[in-house]
C-alpha cells in the first residue's frame, strides 16, 4: 500500500468484474469495450456476465443479442464466465445473486470484486485506483465498500449539489455508490445474510431517517410503494444495513467532477431514460497526484454532507501473510 500514511490494507492482485445485464445490447457493448481497454497492470481480471431471465417466460431479440455478445466477447485479461438466468429476478435479484459466496473473513484479501450495471462506462484507470484504495483501506472496520463514481446526491434531501471540499481527496459517506461498486467482502457477506432474513420476515427498509425526517432514498421507496410499484432498490437495503452497522462508502473526489466510472442512465428498471446519451460524469483519463491521494483518515460525512466528529473505529488486524 502507498499514499499518505498506511492505514491498513491489502493490495489485491486479482479482480473479478461482475456485469449485470438483461436486454440492452448497445450499452453492454460500450461497457465491455471500456473494460477491455482498461489498464490492469498485468493483474488477472476475470469477467462474469450475469444475464437476467426473460419476463413472462419468453426471451426477446434484444436479450438474445445480449447473450450472444456476452458469450462471444474477446476477453484477454482472465477467465470469462456467462450466467444466463432462467427466471427474471430483476435488478435487486441480480445484485444480490451475483456474489453469494463473499468470504466472511475477507478471503485472504488477494481478490477484489467490482459490480457494474450494463449502462456504465469505466475509465481506463479504474483498476489502478481501486487496487490502490483497497491497499490502503481494506482493514477499516467501518468500510462498506468503494465506489468508482462521482457522488452528486445529498442523502438528507436529494439535492444534486453535493460536493466535498477536502483538497480533492477520497472521503467516506453514508450513502453507497452503485455506479461501479466494489463491496467490502466481510460487509457484503454479513449484508447478504441480514437482507435474506429481513426480507423473509416481511420487513421493508422504509424507516431510515436523518434528524427526524426521511432521507431521500426512503422518500423514493415510499413514493414507489404509493404508486403501487415494487421499489426494487438494493441500495436502500444496503443503506439500512450500513446505518445499523456504522459503515461508510469510500468515494473518489477528483477535480471537475471526474470519476473512474460513470452511468449513461439508459432506460431500464429505475430510469425512464431521460438522461440517455448523457454520461453522468467525465471519466478520468490521466493519472495525476490526486489519483494517488489516500489520507490516513478520510473525512467521514453524514447524510447532509456535514463532517462527523466522532472518532473512527480501530482498523482490524492485518491477516497473516
Buried (B, 14 or more C-beta within 10 A) or exposed (E): BEBEEEBBBBBBBBBBBBBBBBBBBBBBBBBBEBBBEBEBEEBEBBBBBBBBBBBEEEBEEEBEBBBEBBEEBEBEBBEBBBBBBEEBBBBBBBBBBBBEEBBBEBBEBEBBBBBBBBBBBBBBBBBBBBBBBBBBBBBBBBBBBBBBBBBBBBBBBEEEEBEBEBEBBBBBBBBBBBBBBBBBBBBBBBBBEBBEEBBEEEEBBBEBEBEEEBBBBBBBBBEBEEEEEEBBBBBBBBBBBBBEBBBBBBBBBBEEBBBBBBBBBBBBBBBEEEBBEEBBBBBBEEBEEBBBBBBEEBBBBBBBBEEEEEEBEEBBEEEEE
